[in-house]
């Protein structure tokens, strides 16, 4: 069980690029990183495209005014000249800036934690993967829901054969907050439906990548062979970007799957779920009830496994924070993945290859696979919703 004691020798000197006052995600990053004050210290930032607003915001967070920079370029240049300069940066900016900022940060010798989707193309992701390997640096991707402890329980049970051979996979991440065009007038949303900034997709990149990574986390040996994606722009002004998408999948082992991603599921709150159906039983988890894992064995009463209970696997209990009596949610999940980023960065700094080889967290490969997922979905949809081999 995690209780805030240090997991690395000292806190990492950390900066944020983006994530300012108008950001939808900045507070989630800070809550995750600073949940354990033994893992990170926020010492610098370029928080906003409006430099004055960003400086005021950073000072209100407790960052020294002289380390609240006008731009990420200024941050990287000036922090490099400090003996106590930053070691890791979080990139919480719109999608179209991720590649250039990540490349610049790596070339400056800094570890990177980046929002998803990581980049626009797999070619960019592969280039950054090679650069990070050359520099010996970590790139982590904030699939923020993936730190829920029961997902590790799900992974172990599937690996142990508790549900038998996987036959069907059901993935969903939908909400209704963009059901009307009026939602697009807000600054935090406007760029998400601009292809020049958001990239080749809206909901496929913005939300489905979360659930796709969760499926990879719990089923690491399941590989997609082919898929069919049908995407819609129910708000016409969002075209060519989709606000709804349906994806069918064929896996290499013969299993089938489907994903529904939508920002126009009117009336629905944030709703993400994964159900894996095997030959013997099924497992189902939802972020609406993150402390419960449904285990349904054919011919027997259904079971609900509860977080924090001693009957769970050690890997699930190791990521527990509040105990079975109390509800854990998204904040704890973000804290878990940020702690894993810190452990990976510290291990990289110390040359601890064993820790890096065994640590399970959303790394550069997870980010690359998210981009590959988007590319294949867009290719299928743009070819008239046809089946395509997964490339």
C-alpha positions in Angstrom: 0.0 0.0 0.0 1.2 3.5 -0.9 1.4 6.0 2.0 3.5 8.8 0.6 6.9 7.6 1.8 9.6 8.2 -0.7 10.0 5.7 -3.5 13.0 7.4 -5.0 16.1 8.9 -3.3 14.9 12.5 -3.7 12.2 14.5 -5.3 12.7 15.4 -9.0 13.0 19.0 -10.0 9.9 19.4 -12.3 8.5 22.0 -14.6 5.3 22.3 -16.6 4.9 23.6 -20.1 1.2 24.6 -20.5 -1.4 23.6 -17.9 -2.1 27.1 -16.9 -5.3 28.8 -15.6 -7.5 28.0 -18.6 -6.2 24.4 -19.0 -8.6 21.5 -18.5 -5.8 19.2 -17.6 -3.2 21.2 -15.7 -4.6 20.6 -12.2 -4.9 16.9 -12.9 -1.1 16.8 -13.6 -0.2 18.8 -10.6 -2.5 16.8 -8.3 -0.9 13.6 -9.6 2.7 14.7 -9.4 2.4 16.4 -6.0 0.2 13.9 -4.3 3.4 12.4 -2.9 5.6 15.3 -2.0 8.5 12.9 -2.1 8.4 12.4 -5.8 8.4 15.9 -7.5 9.0 19.6 -6.7 7.4 22.1 -9.1 10.2 24.6 -9.5 9.6 26.2 -12.9 7.1 26.6 -15.7 6.0 28.2 -19.0 2.3 27.9 -18.1 0.5 29.9 -20.7 0.8 31.3 -24.2 -0.1 34.6 -22.5 3.2 35.2 -20.7 1.9 37.7 -18.1 -1.1 35.5 -17.2 1.2 32.5 -17.0 3.7 34.3 -14.7 0.9 35.4 -12.4 -0.5 31.9 -12.3 2.9 30.3 -11.6 3.6 32.7 -8.8 0.1 31.8 -7.3 1.3 28.2 -7.4 4.4 29.1 -5.4 6.8 29.0 -8.3 9.5 31.8 -8.1 8.6 34.6 -10.5 12.0 34.4 -12.2 11.4 30.8 -13.1 8.0 31.5 -14.6 9.1 31.8 -18.3 7.5 33.4 -21.3 8.0 30.4 -23.5 9.1 26.8 -23.4 12.2 27.8 -25.4 13.2 30.3 -22.7 12.5 27.7 -20.0 14.8 25.1 -21.6 17.6 27.6 -22.3 17.6 29.3 -18.9 17.1 26.2 -16.8 20.0 24.5 -18.6 22.3 27.2 -17.1 21.2 26.6 -13.5 22.9 24.2 -11.2 19.5 23.4 -9.8 17.8 23.3 -13.2 14.8 21.1 -13.9 15.2 17.4 -14.7 11.7 16.6 -16.1 9.0 18.6 -17.9 5.4 17.9 -18.3 3.9 19.0 -21.7 0.3 19.9 -21.2 -0.3 21.8 -24.4 -2.5 21.3 -27.5 -1.6 18.2 -29.6 0.1 20.0 -32.4 2.9 21.2 -30.2 3.8 17.9 -28.5 6.3 16.8 -31.1 8.4 19.9 -31.3 8.4 20.5 -27.5 9.2 16.9 -26.7 12.1 16.9 -29.2 13.5 20.1 -27.8 13.2 18.9 -24.2 15.0 15.7 -24.9 17.8 17.5 -26.8 18.1 19.7 -23.6 18.7 16.5 -21.6 15.3 16.5 -19.9 12.9 13.6 -19.2 9.4 14.2 -20.6 5.9 13.5 -19.4 3.4 14.3 -22.2 -0.3 14.6 -22.8 -2.0 12.3 -25.3 -2.2 11.7 -28.1 1.5 11.8 -28.1 2.1 13.0 -31.7 0.3 13.2 -35.1 2.2 10.3 -36.8 3.9 7.1 -35.9 6.9 8.4 -37.8 7.2 11.2 -35.3 6.8 8.8 -32.4 9.5 6.4 -33.7 11.8 9.3 -34.2 11.3 10.5 -30.6 11.6 6.9 -29.3 15.0 6.7 -31.0 16.1 10.1 -29.6 15.0 9.2 -26.1 17.0 5.9 -26.3 20.0 7.8 -27.6 19.9 10.3 -24.8 19.0 7.7 -22.1 15.8 9.6 -21.2 12.3 8.6 -20.2 9.2 9.7 -22.1 5.9 9.0 -20.3 2.4 9.5 -21.6 -0.5 10.5 -19.2 -3.1 7.9 -19.8 -4.5 9.1 -16.5 -7.1 6.4 -15.9 -4.6 3.6 -16.1 -3.3 3.9 -12.6 -6.4 2.4 -11.0 -5.3 -0.6 -8.8 -8.0 -3.0 -10.0 -6.7 -2.8 -13.6 -3.6 -4.6 -12.3 -5.8 -7.2 -10.7 -7.6 -7.5 -14.1 -4.2 -8.0 -15.8 -3.1 -10.7 -13.4 -6.4 -12.6 -13.6 -6.4 -12.6 -17.4 -2.7 -13.8 -17.4 -3.6 -16.5 -14.9 -6.3 -17.9 -17.2 -9.1 -17.1 -14.8 -11.4 -16.2 -17.6 -10.1 -18.8 -20.1 -9.3 -17.9 -23.7 -10.2 -14.4 -24.6 -13.1 -14.3 -27.2 -14.6 -10.7 -27.0 -13.4 -7.3 -25.9 -15.9 -4.4 -25.4 -14.4 -0.9 -24.9 -16.3 2.4 -24.4 -15.4 6.0 -23.6 -18.3 8.3 -24.1 -19.7 11.5 -22.7 -22.2 14.2 -23.8 -20.4 17.4 -23.1 -19.9 18.3 -26.8 -23.4 17.3 -27.9 -24.0 20.9 -29.0 -22.0 23.2 -31.2 -22.0 25.8 -28.4 -19.4 23.8 -26.6 -16.8 24.6 -29.2 -16.7 28.3 -28.3 -14.7 27.7 -25.2 -10.9 28.1 -25.6 -10.1 24.8 -23.9 -12.4 23.0 -26.5 -12.0 25.1 -29.6 -8.5 23.8 -30.6 -9.7 20.1 -30.2 -11.8 20.4 -33.3 -9.2 22.3 -35.4 -7.2 19.7 -37.5 -4.2 22.0 -37.6 -3.9 21.8 -33.8 -5.7 18.6 -32.8 -4.4 16.4 -35.6 -6.3 13.9 -37.7 -9.0 13.1 -35.1 -11.1 14.4 -32.2 -12.6 11.7 -30.0 -10.4 8.9 -31.4 -7.3 10.8 -30.2 -8.8 12.7 -27.2 -10.5 9.9 -25.4 -10.4 6.5 -27.1 -6.6 6.3 -26.7 -7.2 6.2 -22.9 -9.4 3.1 -23.2 -7.2 1.5 -25.9 -4.2 1.8 -23.6 -6.2 0.2 -20.7 -6.9 -2.7 -23.1 -3.2 -3.1 -23.8 -2.4 -2.8 -20.1 -4.8 -5.7 -19.0 -4.2 -7.8 -22.2 -0.5 -7.2 -23.2 -0.4 -10.3 -25.4 -3.5 -9.4 -27.4 -2.6 -7.9 -30.8 -5.0 -6.4 -33.3 -4.9 -8.0 -36.8 -7.4 -5.7 -38.6 -10.1 -3.1 -37.8 -13.0 -1.2 -39.3 -13.7 2.3 -38.2 -16.8 4.4 -38.9 -16.7 7.9 -37.7 -19.2 10.8 -37.8 -19.3 14.5 -37.4 -22.7 15.0 -35.9 -21.8 18.7 -35.5 -21.0 19.5 -39.1 -18.7 22.3 -38.3 -16.3 19.8 -36.7 -15.7 17.9 -40.0 -13.4 16.4 -41.0 -12.8 15.6 -37.3 -15.2 13.1 -35.7 -17.2 13.6 -32.5 -18.4 10.0 -32.6 -16.7 6.8 -33.7 -17.4 3.1 -33.8 -14.5 0.6 -34.3 -14.7 -3.1 -34.9 -11.5 -5.2 -34.3 -10.2 -8.6 -35.1 -7.4 -9.9 -32.9 -4.6 -12.2 -34.0 -5.9 -15.0 -31.7 -9.3 -15.0 -33.3 -11.0 -12.8 -30.7 -13.2 -9.9 -31.8 -13.7 -6.5 -30.2 -15.4 -3.1 -30.5 -14.8 0.4 -29.3 -17.3 3.2 -29.0 -15.9 6.7 -28.5 -18.1 9.7 -28.4 -18.4 13.3 -27.2 -22.0 13.6 -28.2 -23.6 10.8 -26.1 -26.1 13.4 -24.9 -26.9 13.2 -21.2 -24.0 10.9 -20.4 -21.4 11.9 -17.9 -17.8 10.7 -18.3 -18.3 7.0 -18.9 -15.4 4.6 -19.6 -15.5 0.8 -19.4 -13.8 -2.3 -20.5 -15.3 -5.8 -20.6 -13.2 -8.9 -21.5 -15.1 -12.0 -22.2 -13.3 -15.4 -22.1 -14.3 -19.0 -22.6 -14.8 -19.5 -18.9 -15.8 -16.1 -17.4 -15.8 -12.3 -17.9 -14.2 -9.3 -16.3 -15.6 -5.8 -16.4 -14.3 -2.5 -15.0 -15.7 1.0 -15.3 -14.4 4.4 -14.2 -17.9 5.1 -12.9 -17.2 2.5 -10.1 -13.4 2.3 -10.2 -13.2 0.4 -6.8 -15.1 -2.6 -8.2 -14.1 -5.3 -10.6 -16.9 -7.6 -11.8 -15.9 -11.2 -12.2 -18.7 -13.3 -13.8 -18.1 -17.0 -14.0 -20.4 -19.0 -16.3 -22.8 -21.1 -14.1 -21.8 -19.4 -10.8 -23.0 -16.4 -8.9 -21.4 -13.1 -10.0 -18.6 -11.7 -7.9 -17.6 -8.1 -7.2 -13.9 -7.7 -6.2 -13.4 -4.6 -4.1 -10.2 -2.5 -4.1 -7.9 -2.7 -1.1 -9.0 -6.2 0.0 -6.4 -8.8 1.0 -7.7 -11.4 -1.5 -6.4 -9.2 -4.4 -3.0 -9.8 -6.1 0.0 -8.1 -4.6 0.4 -5.9 -7.8 -3.1 -4.4 -7.1 -2.5 -3.9 -3.4 0.9 -2.2 -4.1 -1.0 0.6 -5.9 -3.6 1.1 -3.2 -3.7 4.4 -1.5 -6.8 4.9 0.7 -7.7 1.4 1.8 -10.8 -0.7 1.2 -13.0 1.5 3.4 -12.6 4.6 1.2 -13.2 5.3 -2.4 -10.3 5.8 -4.8 -10.8 7.8 -7.9 -9.1 9.6 -10.8 -6.8 11.7 -8.5 -5.3 8.5 -7.1 -4.9 7.0 -10.6 -3.0 10.1 -11.8 -0.9 10.0 -8.6 0.0 6.3 -9.4 1.1 6.9 -12.9 3.1 10.0 -11.9 4.8 8.0 -9.2 5.7 5.4 -11.8 7.1 8.1 -14.1 9.3 9.3 -11.2 10.5 5.7 -10.4 11.4 5.2 -14.1 13.2 8.6 -14.3 15.1 7.9 -11.1 16.0 4.4 -12.3 17.3 5.9 -15.6 19.4 8.4 -13.7 20.9 5.6 -11.6 21.4 3.1 -14.4 19.0 0.7 -12.8 18.1 -1.4 -15.8 16.2 -4.1 -13.8 13.6 -1.6 -12.5 13.1 -0.2 -16.0 12.7 -3.7 -17.4 9.9 -4.7 -15.0 8.1 -1.4 -14.3 4.6 -1.2 -15.9 3.6 2.3 -16.9 2.5 4.2 -20.1 5.9 4.8 -21.7 7.0 5.9 -25.2 5.9 2.6 -26.6 2.4 3.1 -25.2 2.3 6.6 -26.7 3.5 5.2 -30.1 0.8 2.5 -30.0 -1.8 5.2 -29.3 -0.8 7.1 -32.4 -0.8 3.9 -34.4 -4.3 3.1 -33.2 -5.5 6.6 -34.4 -3.7 6.2 -37.8 -5.4 2.9 -38.5 -8.8 4.1 -37.4 -8.6 7.2 -39.6 -7.3 5.2 -42.5 -10.2 2.8 -42.3 -12.8 5.6 -41.9 -11.4 7.7 -44.7 -11.5 4.7 -47.0 -15.2 4.4 -46.5 -15.4 2.5 -43.2 -13.6 -0.6 -44.7 -11.6 -3.3 -43.0 -7.9 -2.5 -43.0 -4.9 -4.6 -41.9 -3.5 -3.2 -38.7 -0.2 -1.5 -39.6 
